Amino acid sequence: MRVSSFSTFNIPVENLDRAVRFYREVFDLPSTFSAHEQSHLSFQGNPLVFEPAQGPIQPITLTIAVQDTPQAIENHLINYDVPQIALMTTDNGASVFHIADFEGNHINLSTQK
C-alpha cells in the first residue's frame, strides 16, 4: 500500500510483536532496528510508537490516507486476510475502508482515487 499520511503515530497495543508485524505487512512500512535488534516501524522518518497497555486496552480510531485505487486496496486487504469491519463508505469523494488491527483499534483507510 502507498501510505501518504497517518492521523496519529501513537497506537495502543497489548502484543507488540503482533502489532509491528500487522502494520509492517499490511501497510508496507519499513522496519528499523535498534542496538538490541528490536524492530520498530517508521513512516516518512517518524517512528510509530506502539504503547503497551497497562490494563484493558482503550482502542483508538486512526485514519490512514493511501494513494491506491479502491480496487487495489480491496485486493490488498483480501491478500493479507484483513476483513472489513463495515462496508466501504465515501466522504467528499474519498473511498473509506473500515478495518481493525488485532488490538481492536479501528482504522479508516481513505483514498481519493
N, C-alpha and C positions, 0 to 999 in steps of 0.2 A: 504494500500500500504506500502511496506517496502522501505522507502526512505533511500538512502545511502549518498546523498550529494545535496547541494543547491549551485548554482553558485553565488548567492547574498542573503543577508539577509535583504536588504532594498527594500521594494516594495511600489511603489506609489499607493495611493488609494483615492477614493472620499468618500466611505462609509466604515468606519472602521468595524462596526459590520458585514456587509455583507462579507467583506474580511476575517475577523477572522473565520467566520463560514465556508466559502468555503475552506480555507486552512486546517482547523481542520478536516472537514468531508472528503474531497477528499483525503488528504494526511495522514490522521490518526495521526495528530500531537498532542502532549499533551498540555493541557491548564495549565497555571499557573495563580494565581490570586494575584493582588497587595493588598495593605492595603485598597484600596477603592473598592475591589471586582471587579475590571475591569479585564477582561480576556485578556491574552496575550498568544502567542504561542512560542514554542521554538523547536529547533532541535539540539540534542546532546549537550544540555546545552547552545546553542547560541540562543538568542532571535531573532525572526523575527520582524523587525521594519517596521510597516505599516506607511508610510509617507503621511499625509494628503496633498492633492493637494491644492495649493494656487491660483488656476485658472484652466484652462483646463489641464487635466491630460496628462502627457507625458509618454505613455506606454513604458515598457521595455520588453526585452526578457530575460527570465531566463531559465536555464537548471536544471532540477531536475533528478538525477540518481536514479533509483529504482532497487530493486533486485527481481522483479516479472517477470514472463514469459509474452510475448506479449499477449497471450490469457487471462491471468489473468488481465492484465492492461485494455484490451479492455472490459472485463466483468465488471470491477470496474467502468470504465467510463460510461458504459451503466446503471449500478445500480444507479449511482449518477446523471444521466441525464446530463452528461458533453459531449457536442458534440465535435468532432474533427473538427478543422478549416481547415485542409489539410489532404491529405492522408498520412498514415504512410510511413516513409522513412527508409532507412538503412544508417548507417555511420560506416565504419570499423567493420562490423559485429553486430553493435548495432541496435536495432529497436528503432525508434524515433517517438513518437506520438506527434502531434501538437494540443494543446488546448489553450484556453484563459480563464482567470478569468473574473469576472463580471466587472472589472475595465478596461478591454481591454489589459491587459498585456499578452503577448504571452509566453506560457510555452512549452518547449520541454521536454517531458518525455522520458528518454533514459534508455534502459536496455541492458545488454549483453547476456541475456538468450534467 
